Amino acid sequence: MRSGRTLADRSDITVLLQAAGNGDTGAADELIPLVYSELRRLAAAYMRRERSDHTLQTTALVHEAYLRLVGQGQQSYMNRAQFFGFAARLMRQILVDHARARLADKRGGGAVHVELDEAPELGTSPRFLLGLDQALSRLAMQGPRQAQIVEM
């Protein structure tokens, strides 16, 4: 068996999960030490697949996942496998949310701000004008209103 858990520990987890789902706060407190090492193992596996300079640490991922699991309210789990499956999905979602937040920039998502009077002049070569016309035609097929806005 993985991580030295006994069969009794595994059935205890299921019993405690069901009791916690029924509102037994004492069961939830007893559950933490039994599931923590497995949650940490899951988090470590996810973090190994992330970039080396990731700002989220394994422990933070475990704690965030646990807070979300507990924050689900009176969520009841049928067994330990369902609980850990849900925890794994939450960890993936936390990492996705973290990546989105990292990519999203408050000022335009990394777009360079250029004043209108500093913008480069558009070329008037035939190749440029043909390319511009083709791009506007394709845009007009997808969204006529957007094409009108660009033309203006």
C-alpha positions as CSV (number, residue, x, y, z in Angstrom):
1,M,0.0,0.0,0.0
2,R,1.2,3.5,-0.8
3,S,2.5,5.9,1.9
4,G,2.3,3.2,4.7
5,R,-1.4,3.7,5.3
6,T,-3.2,0.7,6.7
7,L,-6.6,-0.5,5.5
8,A,-8.1,0.8,8.8
9,D,-6.8,4.3,8.0
10,R,-8.4,4.2,4.6
11,S,-11.8,3.1,6.0
12,D,-11.4,5.7,8.8
13,I,-11.0,8.4,6.1
14,T,-14.2,7.3,4.4
15,V,-16.1,7.2,7.7
16,L,-14.8,10.6,8.8
17,L,-15.6,12.1,5.3
18,Q,-19.2,10.9,5.6
19,A,-19.5,12.2,9.2
20,A,-18.0,15.6,8.2
21,G,-20.4,15.7,5.3
22,N,-23.2,15.3,7.8
23,G,-22.0,18.3,9.8
24,D,-19.8,16.7,12.4
25,T,-17.0,19.3,13.0
26,G,-15.1,16.9,15.2
27,A,-14.8,14.5,12.3
28,A,-13.5,17.3,10.1
29,D,-10.8,18.0,12.7
30,E,-9.8,14.4,12.9
31,L,-9.7,14.1,9.1
32,I,-7.0,16.7,8.5
33,P,-4.0,14.7,9.8
34,L,-5.2,11.6,7.9
35,V,-5.5,13.3,4.5
36,Y,-2.8,15.9,4.7
37,S,0.1,13.8,3.5
38,E,-1.9,12.5,0.5
39,L,-3.0,16.0,-0.4
40,R,0.7,17.1,-0.2
41,R,1.7,14.2,-2.4
42,L,-0.9,15.2,-5.0
43,A,0.2,18.9,-4.8
44,A,3.9,17.9,-5.2
45,A,3.0,15.9,-8.3
46,Y,1.3,18.9,-9.9
47,M,4.0,21.3,-8.9
48,R,6.7,19.0,-10.5
49,R,5.0,19.7,-13.8
50,E,5.0,23.4,-13.4
51,R,7.8,25.8,-14.3
52,S,10.8,25.9,-11.9
53,D,10.2,29.6,-10.9
54,H,6.5,29.1,-10.1
55,T,5.4,31.5,-7.3
56,L,3.0,29.0,-5.8
57,Q,4.5,26.5,-3.4
58,T,3.3,22.9,-2.7
59,T,2.2,23.8,0.8
60,A,0.3,26.8,-0.4
61,L,-1.4,24.6,-3.0
62,V,-2.4,22.1,-0.4
63,H,-3.8,24.7,2.0
64,E,-5.7,26.6,-0.8
65,A,-7.2,23.3,-2.0
66,Y,-8.2,22.3,1.6
67,L,-9.8,25.7,2.2
68,R,-11.8,25.3,-1.0
69,L,-12.8,21.8,0.0
70,V,-14.0,23.0,3.4
71,G,-15.5,26.1,1.8
72,Q,-17.8,23.9,-0.2
73,G,-20.2,23.8,2.7
74,Q,-21.7,20.5,3.7
75,Q,-20.1,18.7,0.8
76,S,-20.5,15.0,1.4
77,Y,-18.1,12.5,-0.2
78,M,-19.0,8.8,-0.7
79,N,-15.5,7.6,-0.1
80,R,-11.8,8.7,0.1
81,A,-11.3,8.1,-3.7
82,Q,-14.0,10.6,-4.5
83,F,-12.6,13.1,-2.0
84,F,-9.1,12.9,-3.4
85,G,-10.4,13.1,-7.0
86,F,-12.2,16.2,-6.1
87,A,-9.1,17.6,-4.4
88,A,-7.0,16.9,-7.5
89,R,-9.5,18.7,-9.7
90,L,-9.4,21.7,-7.3
91,M,-5.6,21.8,-7.4
92,R,-5.7,21.8,-11.2
93,Q,-8.2,24.6,-11.1
94,I,-6.1,26.6,-8.6
95,L,-3.1,26.3,-10.9
96,V,-5.1,27.3,-13.9
97,D,-6.5,30.3,-12.0
98,H,-3.0,31.2,-10.9
99,A,-1.7,31.1,-14.5
100,R,-4.6,33.2,-15.7
101,A,-3.9,35.8,-13.0
102,R,-0.2,35.8,-13.9
103,L,-1.0,36.4,-17.6
104,A,-3.7,39.0,-17.0
105,D,-2.2,42.4,-16.5
106,K,-4.3,45.2,-15.0
107,R,-3.4,47.6,-17.9
108,G,-4.3,45.8,-21.0
109,G,-2.8,42.3,-20.6
110,G,0.7,43.2,-21.7
111,A,-0.3,45.4,-24.6
112,V,2.1,48.3,-25.3
113,H,0.4,51.7,-24.8
114,V,1.2,54.0,-27.7
115,E,-0.1,57.6,-27.9
116,L,-1.9,58.3,-31.2
117,D,0.6,61.0,-32.2
118,E,3.5,58.6,-31.5
119,A,2.0,55.7,-33.6
120,P,4.1,54.8,-36.7
121,E,2.8,56.0,-40.0
122,L,1.0,53.4,-42.0
123,G,2.7,52.5,-45.2
124,T,1.1,53.2,-48.6
125,S,2.9,50.5,-50.6
126,P,0.6,48.4,-52.8
127,R,1.5,45.2,-50.8
128,F,0.5,46.9,-47.5
129,L,-2.8,48.2,-49.0
130,L,-3.7,44.8,-50.4
131,G,-3.0,43.1,-47.1
132,L,-5.0,45.7,-45.2
133,D,-7.9,45.3,-47.6
134,Q,-7.8,41.5,-47.3
135,A,-7.7,41.7,-43.5
136,L,-10.7,44.1,-43.4
137,S,-12.7,41.9,-45.8
138,R,-12.1,38.8,-43.6
139,L,-13.1,40.8,-40.5
140,A,-16.2,42.1,-42.3
141,M,-17.3,38.5,-42.9
142,Q,-16.9,37.6,-39.2
143,G,-18.2,40.8,-37.8
144,P,-19.4,43.7,-40.0
145,R,-19.7,46.1,-37.1
146,Q,-16.1,45.5,-36.1
147,A,-14.9,46.0,-39.6
148,Q,-16.7,49.4,-39.7
149,I,-15.1,50.4,-36.4
150,V,-11.6,49.5,-37.8
151,E,-12.3,51.4,-41.0
152,M,-13.3,54.5,-39.0
